[in-house]
Structure formats: structure tokens, C-alpha cells
Amino acid sequence: IFSPNCWTFFGGRIKKKESAEMCLVRELREELSINIKIIMKIYESFNHKTNSYVNYYYAKPLNKINVKNLTEGQSLGWFKKNQINNLKKAQDLKTFLNFLN
């Protein structure tokens, strides 16, 4: 765990012979028990702490996202824009929020 007790996006590492898109579909199925439709890639950054590229996608969930389906991570939540500023955030989430501004 690179950023314990911090909020960030769900995801994971790409396996051998797996595309970033295939990884996203697999990870969200494993972690949230949902299927998704990827709409588009929206941003990519490099995390120097983990020495890895981080890809951000806009995706549509094909199932209801429910906390009962969480299989990895400590929690999940939905936040209003003004609430995000008060969260303890992992670097990848901070990077993405800077991209949005």
C-alpha cells in the first residue's frame, strides 16, 4: 500500500500481456464487483514515488456501486467537490485534481 489511510482511485498494476484498459476492467471487477464500459482515457501522469505511469479513464459502471461489494481497500465514498479539499489524499488523487484545475 503506497498511501495508507488516504483516499485515492481504485486500480492496480498491469499484468504481463495486459493493456491498461484490460487492467482497469479487471481491477474494478476484483475490487468493487462491477463491470464497466470505458468511455475514454482522460489523463496520464508519472508517479515518481512508485516509479510508474498512472492512467486515468472516464468509465461508466454497468452495475450499481455498493459498499457491500468492496473487496479491497478500507472504504469507498462519494464526495461533493467542496468536501474533497478536506480529505487526506494520496499523491495520485492530488495530481489528478491539479489536472482538473
Secondary structure by P-SEA (a helix, b strand, c coil): cccccbbbbbcccccccccaaaaaaaaaaaaccbbbbbcccccccccccccbbbbbbbccccccccccccccccccccccccccccccccaaaaaaaaaac
